[in-house]
Amino acid sequence: MKAEVEKVIQDMRPALRADGGDIELIDVDQEGIVKVRLKGACLGCPMAQMTLKMGVEQYLKKRIPGVKRVEAV
């Protein structure tokens, strides 16, 4: 599943980079929990948690049914 998640993250990357941010996939565990690191302008942004949950998590869940949750590390 990690390769699938990486591919979907690559699809999202241009939108994050357009705002000066980026995202790095750290891990995907057996239970479908995706761990990512937000980078660039996303670090310290007051909207980062909303971007993570309402953007990244929802998009990944929609594209990959095995994804249960996304966490920032």
Secondary structure, 3 states (H helix, E strand, C coil): CHHHHHHHHHHHHHHHHHCCEEEEEEEECCCCEEEEEEEECCCCCCCHHHHHHHHHHHHHHHHCCCCCEEEEC
